[in-house]
């Protein structure tokens, strides 16, 4: 597969797109960085004003949105129809997933633009959505960009309340389950601040770009650049896909906990005992491949949604803890 430059993507929480100043800055971000597709978050543009604001900001570009879920247009996805096509696959209150087709080459990948809820309970719906999509997109190049309103690590926030530490594991569990990784990045580390100074300043890294293993194997040199926030309190993120690298195989990983499953031995034995004709070396290699494929299917079937199950189990536990028996209530 020949190497060739790919498109640039962007996402930005603009915090209201109604003002001419913010519209101008969005146009400047697109033109100065040669953006062909972007996600604009928290527009707060009422649906009756969508067409006029779209025209003033993006001219002849096509734009889709999630007004059907959110009355104030939490997510807009504009793109240059002369260069790319964005095919809406699903829109929710916190994400728009779509297939990106580069018209010149007909090359395609999946891009998701995310605007996570401020509430940790509502964000769990986003984590479930992304975990489900990870299974659907396992063999497809996939990049996720936007404002997650959540952090992965303790060093991603300075000052302010520390109640958020209770929810760091939610985003990390999702990333571990889906094998999503942060795209290599440059520019601003902290992507949001309360715009105050001194001891009253709070900064966090809540905007990010994630990729799946397939994306990393093809666009290994892609990078996310977080620019100064300009007229917003969020940094815009620009993803440069770079050039396509020769495909590399994702190494097979054996998880020790498989061996404790009651079906493990029978699965391995069944795959190994299937008859193979050929030289001893050919038989060995073929049997190992069959065992590997059987274990990959076994892992997806038995453990593929383990983080979702953990979330559900935790919620069930909380409900049980809040339920009082007659004896505990003093009735008996």
N, C-alpha and C positions, 0 to 999 in steps of 0.2 A: 504494500500500500504506500503510495508516494506521500512524502511529507509536504504539507502546504499550510500557510497561515490560516487561522480560523477567526471567528468573529469575537467582538468584545461584548460582554454583558455587564449590566449595572443594576444595583438595587439601592434605594435611598428612602429612608423615612423622612419625608419633607416637613411633617407637622403642619399641615394645612397648605393646600395648593390654590386657594382662592385669590391670593394677592398677586398683582402683576410682578412684584419683585421676585417672588418665589418661582413663578412661571418662567421668568427670564433666567434665573439661575439654573433651572432644570434644562432649559434649552441650551445654555452655555455648557453644562456638564456633558450633554449629548454631543454637541458639535465639536467641542475642544478635545474630547476623548474618542471621537468616532464610534460612538455607541450605536449598535443596531437593534438591540432589544434590552428592555429594562423593566424593573418592577418599582413602581412608585407607591409608597406606603403611607397610610394615615392621611389621605387627601382631604378628608372632611368636606368634600364637595357633595352637595345634595344632588340626587339623581336628576331633577329637572335642569340643573346647571351643567350636567355632564358634557353635552355636545359643545357648548360655547367654550368651556374651559379646556376641553380636549383640543379644539381647533386653535385656540390661542397659544397653547403650550406645545402641541405636537404637530401642528399643521396637517399634512396629508397622511400622517402615520395612522395605522390601525391600532385600536385600543380595545382590550376586553377588561372586564371588572367583575367584582363579586357583589354587586348591589342586591342580587337575589337573596344573599345571605346577610348583608350588612347595609343599612340604609344610608350610611355616610361614606360609602366607597372606601373601605379599608385598604383594598389592593387594586391598583390599575396595572395592566401590562401593555405598554405601547411597543410597537416594533415598526421597522422600516419595510413596507411591503414590497419594495423593489429589490430587496436583498435577501430577506428571510420571510418565513411563514411560521406563525405560532398557532398550533392547533390545540385548543382547550380540551384537556382530558378530564379534569374535574376541578370545580371551584368549591371551597368551603369557607367558613367564617375566618379561618386563619391561614389559608394557603390557596394558591392557584397552581395547578400542575398542568404542564403542556409539552407537546412535542415541538421541537424547533427544527425546521428544515431550512438548510442553506440552499437557496435557489440555484446558485451557479454550479454547485457540485451534487446537489440532491442528497448531501450528507445530513444525518439527523441525530439528535440526542434529546434527552428529556431535561427540562429545567423547571424547578419549583421555586416560586417566590412566596416567602413566609412572613407573616406578621403575627407573632405570638401574642396571646392575650396577656393582660397584666395579672390576671388571677391564676395561681398555680393549679387549681382544680380544672379550670377551663383549658389550660395548656396541656393537660393530660390527653385531651382529645386530639391535639396536634401531634403528640408523641405517638399515639395509637395510629393516627393517619400515616405518619412517616414510616412506622414499622411495617404497616401493611403494604405501603408503596415499595419499600425496600425489597420485599419478596417479589412483587410484580416486576420491578425494574432490575432484578439481579443481573441479568445478562444484557442490560442496556446502559449506555453512558448516561449518568445522572448527576446533576449538580443542583444544590439547594442554596438559595441566597435569601438574605433578609434580616429582619429584626426579630430575634427569637425571644426577646424579653426574658432571657435566662442565661445563666453562666455555667461553665463546666468546671472551673477550678477556683480555689480560694483567692488566688492572686489576681483574679479578673475584676476585682472591685476595690476601690479605696474610699474609706469613710462611709458614713451613712449607716442605716440599720443593718444588722447582721441576721435578721430573720430569714433572709434568702438562702442562708447556708442549709436550711432544712430541705431545700428543693434542688440543690446542685445535682444530687444523685439521679433525679428524673431525666435530665438532659443527657447525662453520662450513660445511664442505663440504655437509653434509646440509641445513642451512638455505638455503644458496645454491641448491642443486639443486632443492629443493622450493619455494623462494620463501616459506618460512615466516619470520615476523618475530616478535620479542618484542612482546607486547601492551604498550601504554602502561601504566606501573606507578607506584605510589607506596608509601610506607612504607619498610621496611627494604631497603637495597640489598643488603647481605650477608645471605644467608638461612640460613647454617649457621656454627656456630663450635664449637670444641672445649671451650667453656665455661671456659677458663682465663683468667688475667689477665696483664697486662704483656707482657713479651717472649716469653712462652710461648703467647700467644693466637694462634690461627689462624682466619681468617674467609674465607668464600668465598660466591660466588653460584652455587649449583648447583641451586636450585629456581627454576622459571620457568614462564611461560605463553606459548605460541606460538600464532599464528593464521595461517591461510592468507589469500590475497588475497580470496577470497569473503567470509570472515568480516569482514575489514576494510572491505569495501565496504558491508556491511549494518549492522554494529555498529561504526561508526567511532568512536563515543564510549564504547566499552567500556573498562574499566580493570581492572588487577590490583592488588590491595592486599596487600602482605606485612606481616603483623602481627608483634608481638613473639613470640618462640618459646614463652613460657610454660613448660609442663612438658616440652618437647622441646628438642633442640638445633637443630631446624629451624623456620623461620618458616612458619606456615600461610599459604596463598595463597587469596584470595577474588577471584573474577572477577565483576564486575558488568556484565552484558550491556548495561545501559542501555536505550535505546529504539531501535527500528529506524529507520535512515536511508533516505531514498530510494535505490534501487540506483544505483550509478555504474559505468560501464563501465571495465574494466581496460584501460589503453592498450596498444596493440600495440608490442612491442619488437623491433627488428631487431638481430641479433647479427652482428658483422663476420665471425666465423669461418665463418658459413654460406657466404659467397661463395667460400671456398677448397675447398668440398666438390665433388667431381667431378660430382654430380648437380644442383647448384644451378641452373645455366643452363637445363638441360632442364626442370626443375620450373617455373621462372618462365615460360619460353617456352610450355609446354603450357597453363598456367593463363591466360596472357595471350591466346593465340591462339584460345581457344574463342569461337565466334560469339555475339555479343550484338546483339539488335535494339533499336532505340530512338534517342533523340536522342544526339548526340555526348557530351554531359555524362553522360547515363545510362550509355552504354557505358563511359566512363572510370571512373566510380564502381564499376560492376559488375565490371569487370576488376580493379580494385585490390582489391576485396573477395575475389575468387577467388584472387588471388595471396597475399593475407594468409592465407586459410584453408589454402591449399596449403603455405605456409611453416610455419604452426603445426603441421600434421600432420607435415611433414618434420622439424621440430625434435623433436617428441615421439618419432618413430620412430627417428631417428638419434642424438639426444643426450639423450633422456629419462632414461637411467640412467647418465649419464656418471660420477657420483660413485661408484656401485657398481662400475663398471668400473675406476676409479682404485684403489679399495680392493683389488679382486681382482688387478689388475696388480701392486700393491705386494706383496701376499702371494706371488704367483708369483715376483717378483723375489727376495724373501727366500729362497724355497725354492731357487732357482737358485744363489744366492750360497753356500748351505750345502752344495750338491752339489759334490763334488770329482771331477774326471776321473781316470783311472788315472795320467796323466802328473803331475798335481798331487799325487797321493798317493804318488808315488815308486815305483809298481809297475813302470813302464817306464823 
